Amino acid sequence: AKMVCNVTDGQITWLKNNKTLPKDDRISIESSNQGRVSTLQITNVEASDKAIYTCSASKGEEIERSSAHLTVYEIPVIFYMFPTQFVREGDTLTLECVARGIPKPSLTITKETSDDVTRDVVIEAEEE
């Protein structure tokens, strides 16, 4: 992720959620154009990098700020899948599948029928 801040004058500092940026080898800040342009770069972005990043330019008592929200998407991962189950006709069957991701993944359970047709089964999703 890369964010660029341009100012006409002043000292530039970067904040993460209104706090000083944490020390991290993946985060670099480069200045150019006689300190008027500051580039914040995050390599190997992680979920913990999700935040509001603020470029703050100060000169004396004057402070100007500009912020950007960094959203980090995560690939869906299934943490729990129901085991094979056998039930009698007329019984109730409960199947549980737990997955996480950003944005929240949608889950679909499919049913194979004896005529080799795959059909989606309506499921109720519960929030964690």
N, CA, C and O of each residue as an XYZ file, in Angstrom:
512
protein
N       0.853     -1.163      0.000
C       0.000      0.000      0.000
C       0.898      1.224      0.000
O       1.937      1.254      0.660
N       0.480      2.232     -0.752
C       1.280      3.448     -0.847
C       0.363      4.660     -0.725
O      -0.669      4.730     -1.393
N       0.736      5.616      0.129
C      -0.002      6.865      0.306
C       0.968      8.022      0.129
O       2.097      7.984      0.618
N       0.511      9.053     -0.578
C       1.360     10.202     -0.868
C       0.719     11.458     -0.306
O      -0.486     11.669     -0.441
N       1.536     12.288      0.323
C       1.082     13.543      0.925
C       1.889     14.682      0.300
O       3.119     14.652      0.308
N       1.192     15.683     -0.241
C       1.837     16.859     -0.835
C       1.475     18.086     -0.003
O       0.303     18.317      0.298
N       2.484     18.868      0.367
C       2.236     20.100      1.115
C       3.007     21.254      0.471
O       3.998     21.044     -0.229
N       2.535     22.471      0.721
C       3.252     23.631      0.193
C       4.379     24.045      1.132
O       5.402     24.580      0.704
N       4.167     23.784      2.422
C       5.183     24.176      3.401
C       4.900     23.455      4.722
O       3.749     23.128      5.012
N       5.924     23.210      5.511
C       5.718     22.623      6.833
C       6.403     21.287      7.017
O       6.919     20.690      6.072
N       6.395     20.830      8.263
C       6.984     19.545      8.654
C       5.918     18.463      8.548
O       4.837     18.616      9.118
N       6.193     17.374      7.834
C       5.216     16.301      7.632
C       5.466     15.164      8.611
O       6.599     14.712      8.775
N       4.404     14.706      9.258
C       4.456     13.498     10.083
C       3.274     12.619      9.697
O       2.245     13.113      9.237
N       3.428     11.316      9.887
C       2.378     10.343      9.581
C       1.859      9.730     10.874
O       2.627      9.470     11.801
N       0.550      9.502     10.929
C      -0.087      8.878     12.085
C      -0.916      7.677     11.630
O      -1.402      7.631     10.500
N      -1.063      6.716     12.525
C      -1.939      5.566     12.301
C      -2.982      5.590     13.409
O      -2.645      5.448     14.584
N      -4.246      5.770     13.039
C      -5.333      5.903     14.017
C      -5.007      6.972     15.057
O      -5.212      6.777     16.255
N      -4.498      8.100     14.577
C      -4.166      9.269     15.400
C      -3.058      9.026     16.420
O      -2.958      9.745     17.413
N      -2.225      8.011     16.177
C      -1.088      7.728     17.048
C       0.174      7.645     16.187
O       0.102      7.431     14.977
N       1.310      7.815     16.823
C       2.577      7.696     16.113
C       2.667      6.335     15.429
O       2.258      5.317     15.988
N       3.208      6.335     14.214
C       3.352      5.061     13.494
C       4.233      4.100     14.293
O       5.267      4.503     14.825
N       3.826      2.828     14.378
C       4.666      1.856     15.095
C       5.939      1.563     14.305
O       5.971      1.687     13.081
N       6.976      1.175     15.023
C       8.223      0.779     14.378
C       7.979     -0.554     13.677
O       7.582     -1.529     14.315
N       8.213     -0.597     12.377
C       7.956     -1.815     11.611
C       8.821     -1.777     10.356
O       8.813     -0.787      9.624
N       9.568     -2.856     10.103
C      10.445     -2.915      8.931
C       9.660     -2.865      7.621
O      10.233     -2.582      6.570
N       8.363     -3.134      7.674
C       7.550     -3.134      6.453
C       7.072     -1.725      6.082
O       6.563     -1.509      4.982
N       7.237     -0.770      7.003
C       6.774      0.596      6.780
C       7.957      1.506      6.478
O       8.921      1.573      7.241
N       7.864      2.206      5.347
C       8.920      3.163      5.009
C       8.285      4.503      4.639
O       7.178      4.558      4.103
N       9.006      5.570      4.938
C       8.567      6.915      4.605
C       9.701      7.585      3.840
O      10.839      7.631      4.306
N       9.374      8.102      2.661
C      10.374      8.786      1.841
C       9.904     10.204      1.563
O       8.725     10.447      1.302
N      10.851     11.138      1.625
C      10.549     12.541      1.317
C      11.198     12.908     -0.005
O      12.269     12.411     -0.354
N      10.515     13.800     -0.742
C      11.065     14.298     -2.000
C      10.584     15.731     -2.203
O       9.787     16.252     -1.423
N      11.083     16.351     -3.260
C      10.717     17.721     -3.601
C      10.941     18.660     -2.412
O      10.047     19.412     -2.023
N      12.141     18.603     -1.846
C      12.559     19.437     -0.713
C      11.616     19.279      0.497
O      11.309     20.251      1.186
N      11.171     18.053      0.737
C      10.334     17.756      1.895
C       8.866     18.099      1.719
O       8.088     17.996      2.667
N       8.480     18.504      0.520
C       7.076     18.860      0.276
C       6.214     17.660     -0.082
O       4.987     17.732     -0.028
N       6.852     16.565     -0.446
C       6.129     15.341     -0.776
C       6.637     14.235      0.138
O       7.842     14.006      0.245
N       5.707     13.553      0.792
C       6.064     12.438      1.674
C       5.267     11.216      1.234
O       4.052     11.288      1.049
N       5.958     10.102      1.071
C       5.310      8.861      0.634
C       5.442      7.817      1.727
O       6.546      7.472      2.149
N       4.294      7.319      2.180
C       4.248      6.235      3.164
C       3.989      4.949      2.400
O       3.006      4.847      1.667
N       4.865      3.969      2.566
C       4.693      2.687      1.880
C       4.713      1.550      2.881
O       5.581      1.487      3.752
N       3.739      0.643      2.747
C       3.667     -0.558      3.588
C       3.810     -1.757      2.661
O       3.009     -1.942      1.745
N       4.830     -2.566      2.903
C       5.012     -3.775      2.101
C       4.439     -4.978      2.860
O       4.314     -4.937      4.084
N       4.098     -6.029      2.146
C       3.542     -7.246      2.742
C       2.409     -6.900      3.716
O       2.457     -7.256      4.893
N       1.401     -6.209      3.208
C       0.292     -5.718      4.023
C      -0.368     -6.867      4.790
O      -0.594     -7.951      4.251
N      -0.672     -6.596      6.067
C      -1.324     -7.571      6.949
C      -2.650     -7.005      7.455
O      -2.900     -5.805      7.343
N      -3.486     -7.859      8.004
C      -4.777     -7.423      8.539
C      -4.603     -6.330      9.586
O      -5.437     -5.430      9.687
N      -3.525     -6.400     10.369
C      -3.295     -5.405     11.422
C      -2.963     -4.019     10.862
O      -2.933     -3.045     11.614
N      -2.714     -3.919      9.558
C      -2.425     -2.628      8.935
C      -3.696     -1.833      8.642
O      -3.627     -0.652      8.304
N      -4.854     -2.480      8.771
C      -6.119     -1.777      8.546
C      -6.205     -0.629      9.540
O      -6.119     -0.842     10.750
N      -6.378      0.601      9.028
C      -6.397      1.766      9.910
C      -6.708      3.022      9.103
O      -6.847      2.988      7.881
N      -6.810      4.121      9.828
C      -6.882      5.430      9.195
C      -5.487      6.031      9.307
O      -4.974      6.219     10.410
N      -4.874      6.333      8.166
C      -3.546      6.927      8.119
C      -3.701      8.419      7.853
O      -4.450      8.834      6.969
N      -2.984      9.209      8.629
C      -3.104     10.656      8.531
C      -1.745     11.285      8.259
O      -0.750     10.992      8.924
N      -1.740     12.159      7.258
C      -0.578     12.981      6.971
C      -0.833     14.306      7.665
O      -1.851     14.956      7.428
N       0.092     14.700      8.518
C      -0.055     15.939      9.279
C       1.100     16.865      8.913
O       2.267     16.490      9.032
N       0.770     18.079      8.466
C       1.789     19.062      8.115
C       1.675     20.221      9.095
O       0.610     20.822      9.237
N       2.775     20.531      9.767
C       2.745     21.611     10.758
C       3.821     22.649     10.451
O       4.937     22.336     10.036
N       3.425     23.901     10.676
C       4.374     25.010     10.566
C       3.999     25.983     11.665
O       2.980     26.669     11.584
N       4.832     26.036     12.694
C       4.504     26.853     13.854
C       3.266     26.297     14.538
O       3.213     25.115     14.876
N       2.274     27.151     14.738
C       1.027     26.734     15.395
C       0.009     26.152     14.416
O      -0.987     25.564     14.837
N       0.249     26.312     13.118
C      -0.699     25.840     12.110
C      -0.472     24.365     11.810
O       0.660     23.917     11.630
N      -1.591     23.609     11.761
C      -1.526     22.177     11.428
C      -2.614     21.874     10.404
O      -3.776     22.238     10.581
N      -2.215     21.205      9.339
C      -3.159     20.728      8.326
C      -3.072     19.202      8.307
O      -1.991     18.628      8.436
N      -4.229     18.555      8.144
C      -4.244     17.091      8.133
C      -5.062     16.578      6.958
O      -6.020     17.210      6.511
N      -4.653     15.414      6.475
C      -5.418     14.707      5.455
C      -5.319     13.223      5.788
O      -4.244     12.711      6.099
N      -6.468     12.538      5.718
C      -6.489     11.126      6.131
C      -7.007     10.216      5.032
O      -7.762     10.634      4.153
N      -6.584      8.966      5.102
C      -7.052      7.920      4.184
C      -7.286      6.650      5.000
O      -6.526      6.335      5.915
N      -8.352      5.929      4.651
C      -8.685      4.679      5.338
C      -8.149      3.523      4.521
O      -8.484      3.381      3.345
N      -7.314      2.691      5.138
C      -6.778      1.502      4.464
C      -7.599      0.291      4.880
O      -7.660     -0.056      6.059
N      -8.227     -0.348      3.900
C      -8.980     -1.569      4.137
C      -8.149     -2.740      3.643
O      -7.590     -2.690      2.548
N      -8.065     -3.782      4.435
C      -7.290     -4.968      4.069
C      -8.263     -6.131      3.884
O      -9.006     -6.477      4.802
N      -8.257     -6.724      2.706
C      -9.114     -7.868      2.430
C      -8.379     -9.153      2.764
O      -7.181     -9.280      2.510
N      -9.109    -10.109      3.337
C      -8.527    -11.409      3.677
C      -9.259    -12.508      2.915
O     -10.486    -12.496      2.821
N      -8.510    -13.442      2.381
C      -9.083    -14.569      1.655
C      -9.903    -15.419      2.626
O      -9.449    -15.688      3.738
N     -11.105    -15.845      2.224
C     -11.908    -16.693      3.119
C     -11.185    -17.993      3.464
O     -10.559    -18.628      2.615
N     -11.291    -18.361      4.728
C     -10.695    -19.607      5.204
C     -11.760    -20.360      5.994
O     -12.415    -19.788      6.865
N     -11.929    -21.647      5.686
C     -12.876    -22.482      6.424
C     -12.152    -23.068      7.625
O     -11.144    -23.758      7.479
N     -12.679    -22.785      8.828
C     -12.073    -23.262     10.063
C     -12.692    -24.561     10.550
O     -12.037    -25.362     11.216
N     -13.951    -24.760     10.214
C     -14.618    -25.977     10.668
C     -15.636    -26.390      9.618
O     -16.428    -25.572      9.150
N     -15.606    -27.655      9.257
C     -16.565    -28.210      8.311
C     -17.151    -29.447      8.949
O     -16.437    -30.257      9.540
N     -18.440    -29.582      8.827
C     -19.137    -30.704      9.458
C     -18.610    -32.056      8.952
O     -18.220    -32.177      7.790
N     -18.600    -33.065      9.825
C     -18.180    -34.411      9.406
C     -19.322    -35.105      8.666
O     -20.454    -34.621      8.670
N     -19.027    -36.227      8.038
C     -20.070    -37.029      7.397
C     -21.044    -37.505      8.471
O     -20.634    -37.982      9.529
N     -22.329    -37.370      8.186
C     -23.341    -37.751      9.165
C     -24.399    -38.628      8.492
O     -24.701    -38.470      7.309
N     -24.945    -39.542      9.263
C     -26.031    -40.392      8.786
C     -27.238    -40.170      9.683
O     -27.122    -40.203     10.908
N     -28.398    -39.944      9.072
C     -29.624    -39.727      9.838
C     -30.752    -40.535      9.205
O     -30.691    -40.915      8.036
N     -31.776    -40.784     10.008
C     -32.961    -41.492      9.498
C     -33.893    -40.503      8.814
O     -33.932    -39.324      9.166
N     -34.619    -40.979      7.864
C     -35.609    -40.158      7.179
C     -36.568    -39.574      8.214
O     -37.057    -40.285      9.093
N     -36.829    -38.281      8.100
C     -37.713    -37.602      9.043
C     -36.972    -36.926     10.188
O     -37.527    -36.050     10.851
N     -35.718    -37.325     10.429
C     -34.923    -36.688     11.478
C     -34.447    -35.306     11.018
O     -34.472    -34.994      9.828
N     -34.019    -34.496     11.967
C     -33.457    -33.183     11.660
C     -31.945    -33.302     11.569
O     -31.310    -33.946     12.404
N     -31.378    -32.681     10.556
C     -29.929    -32.687     10.357
C     -29.421    -31.258     10.499
O     -29.933    -30.342      9.855
N     -28.412    -31.074     11.343
C     -27.788    -29.768     11.501
C     -26.358    -29.871     11.009
O     -25.590    -30.718     11.463
N     -26.008    -28.991     10.068
C     -24.658    -28.962      9.518
C     -24.031    -27.620      9.881
O     -24.663    -26.573      9.743
N     -22.788    -27.660     10.344
C     -22.124    -26.426     10.750
C     -20.854    -26.229      9.939
O     -20.055    -27.150      9.769
N     -20.686    -25.022      9.448
C     -19.484    -24.648      8.711
C     -19.076    -23.266      9.200
O     -19.897    -22.349      9.217
N     -17.819    -23.105      9.598
C     -17.335    -21.828     10.109
C     -16.225    -21.329      9.185
O     -15.247    -22.031      8.929
N     -16.399    -20.102      8.691
C     -15.397    -19.494      7.813
C     -15.182    -18.044      8.223
O     -16.079    -17.393      8.760
N     -13.975    -17.550      7.959
C     -13.652    -16.153      8.235
C     -13.010    -15.538      7.011
O     -12.410    -16.227      6.186
N     -13.148    -14.234      6.910
C     -12.535    -13.480      5.823
C     -13.062    -12.064      5.839
O     -14.044    -11.766      6.519
N     -12.411    -11.189      5.091
C     -12.872     -9.805      4.957
C     -12.894     -9.485      3.466
O     -11.854     -9.572      2.814
N     -14.048     -9.118      2.907
C     -15.329     -9.009      3.600
C     -15.833    -10.380      4.045
O     -15.318    -11.412      3.615
N     -16.850    -10.379      4.914
C     -17.392    -11.622      5.456
C     -17.822    -12.548      4.311
O     -18.611    -12.147      3.454
N     -17.307    -13.781      4.295
C     -17.661    -14.689      3.194
C     -19.104    -15.185      3.298
O     -19.648    -15.332      4.392
N     -19.705    -15.435      2.148
C     -21.019    -16.074      2.151
C     -20.783    -17.582      1.998
O     -19.864    -18.003      1.295
N     -21.600    -18.372      2.647
C     -21.429    -19.828      2.637
C     -22.578    -20.483      1.892
O     -23.729    -20.066      2.023
N     -22.272    -21.495      1.123
C     -23.287    -22.288      0.433
C     -22.959    -23.751      0.647
O     -21.829    -24.185      0.420
N     -23.947    -24.505      1.083
C     -23.786    -25.954      1.212
C     -24.548    -26.576      0.060
O     -25.710    -26.244     -0.176
N     -23.899    -27.477     -0.657
C     -24.564    -28.118     -1.793
C     -24.885    -29.567     -1.459
O     -24.238    -30.192     -0.619
N     -25.887    -30.075     -2.130
C     -26.350    -31.439     -1.901
C     -26.316    -32.192     -3.224
O     -26.868    -31.745     -4.229
N     -25.660    -33.338     -3.200
C     -25.679    -34.198     -4.381
C     -26.831    -35.168     -4.228
O     -26.975    -35.824     -3.196
N     -27.644    -35.251     -5.257
C     -28.799    -36.145     -5.218
C     -28.495    -37.415     -5.987
O     -27.477    -37.514     -6.673
N     -29.376    -38.373     -5.865
C     -29.149    -39.671     -6.513
C     -29.161    -39.574     -8.037
O     -28.609    -40.440     -8.717
N     -29.783    -38.531     -8.575
C     -29.787    -38.376    -10.032
C     -28.608    -37.526    -10.519
O     -28.648    -36.966    -11.614
N     -27.548    -37.436     -9.683
C     -26.310    -36.720    -10.000
C     -26.521    -35.240    -10.301
O     -25.726    -34.632    -11.019
N     -27.564    -34.671     -9.769
C     -27.802    -33.236     -9.922
C     -27.387    -32.567     -8.614
O     -27.811    -32.984     -7.536
N     -26.574    -31.549     -8.712
C     -26.154    -30.817     -7.520
C     -27.110    -29.662     -7.307
O     -27.365    -28.878     -8.220
N     -27.637    -29.561     -6.100
C     -28.576    -28.488     -5.774
C     -28.055    -27.720     -4.570
O     -27.496    -28.299     -3.639
N     -28.249    -26.401     -4.604
C     -27.904    -25.593     -3.438
C     -28.967    -25.794     -2.373
O     -30.161    -25.836     -2.668
N     -28.528    -25.915     -1.162
C     -29.438    -26.078     -0.034
C     -29.512    -24.746      0.710
O     -28.484    -24.125      0.984
N     -30.703    -24.318      1.027
C     -30.861    -23.069      1.753
C     -30.348    -23.273      3.170
O     -30.721    -24.232      3.846
N     -29.492    -22.365      3.609
C     -28.960    -22.465      4.969
C     -29.184    -21.160      5.705
O     -29.343    -20.106      5.090
N     -29.195    -21.235      6.997
C     -29.293    -20.049      7.834
C     -27.901    -19.743      8.336
O     -27.233    -20.601      8.913
N     -27.469    -18.521      8.114
C     -26.148    -18.111      8.568
C     -26.274    -17.357      9.869
O     -27.133    -16.486     10.010
N     -25.426    -17.685     10.815
C     -25.407    -16.996     12.107
C     -24.141    -16.185     12.214
O     -23.074    -16.626     11.786
N     -24.252    -15.002     12.782
C     -23.092    -14.138     12.994
C     -22.278    -14.686     14.153
O     -22.832    -15.228     15.109
N     -20.956    -14.545     14.065
C     -20.095    -14.921     15.197
C     -19.963    -13.773     16.135
O     -19.279    -13.884     17.153
